[in-house]
Amino acid sequence: MSTKHLVRVLVVMLFVALVAGCAPAVAPAPQQAEVPLVYAAYATPIEEPWDGVIHAALQKAADAGKMKYEHTDNIGYSGDMERVLREICEKKKPAAIFGDAFGNEEAVRRVAADYPKIAFVFGSGLGPSEPNVSVFDNWIHEPAYLSGIVAGGMTKSSVIGVVGGHPVPEVNRLINAFTAGAKEMNPAVKVQVTFINSWFDPAAAKEAALAQIDSGADVLYAERFGVIEAAQERGLWAFGNMSDQNSLAPDRVLTGPVWNMTPTVEYVLDQIKAGSYTALDLKDFSMMAKGGASLAPFHGLDAQIPAATAELLKKRQDEIAKGLFRVDIDEAMPVGAAAE
């Protein structure tokens, strides 16, 4: 090869190298973060308000693309929870399992101990357990108190009926807060409380409510499903529970304490995605200060509330928001409560 030709080849090679060096590098395709699978195991049907609230928050997160979501409901309390949870862990291998442990505490914690890499996030009356069992509950006693204020101002007979599931601390504190609010507004109020000893028996709840109406109650607090139907039939005011239940009887359901699980769900998802999940009591995320509890919308029915009642309601609502008024947590059996 001639010297000239060799020089030409070297020049061309140098030019190609320079062009290649100046060309922008092709950025690697960004890796998409894996969307975690969250499973839920519910002891009752999701139509039951308590589990329905959890289901709604998880579905909302799934619809927003933050997670994948699957669930099994109506598992019951006869020993199936442990089997179902083990099948979920083995076959689905979710990042987290949400659910309700009331009535199934030992089963949930036994399974959680065998699958320490899965986050177990369960409604429970007990405490968290390392390394992977977090607990929550519906700490909606504050809006229950506010609902009681409205009930105390709306009753004409000064008799209010409340139908609850079981006389456990989680239910007692709602009923006692509701009663305290009613009595602040109307010290003459008498509150009839009946427990149906079931978490989901609308027929029994309705029957108990009708019995209270026959005994003089003209306002009802539906801690359980079924009570609002009785109020609708008799043309009385009712208060829902856990979610906005105005749609069940639009002309009869004034408001009620609402539980919002979204703050809890988002906190747990953030922990999982950051690899920092740890067992916690998530109580604060279900209270008014963090958006986990509120008073249901009035849907225009607030025009029916007496002025003095509306004034006290606004005062207490503002004070709770500013941390200036504390609703006592009273988990004792409500005074005068009866069981079906």
Buried (B, 14 or more C-beta within 10 A) or exposed (E): EEEEEEEEEEEEEEEEEEEEEEEEEEEEEEEEEEBBBBBBBBBBBBEBBBBBBBBBBBBBBBEEEBBBBEBBBBBBEEEBBBEBBBEBBEEBEBBBBBBBBBBBBEBBBBBBEEBEEBBBBBBBEBEBBEEBBBBBBBBBBBBBBBBBBBBBBBBEEBBBBBBBBBBBBBBBBBBBBBBBBBBBBBEEBBBBBBBBEBBBBBEBBBBBBBBBBEEBBBBBBBBBBBBBBBBBBBEBBBBBBBBBBBEBBEEBBBBBBBBBBBBBBBBBBEBBBEEEBEBBBBBBBBBBEBEBBBBBEBBEBBEBBEEEBBEBBEEBBEEBEEEEBEBEEBBEBBEEBEEB
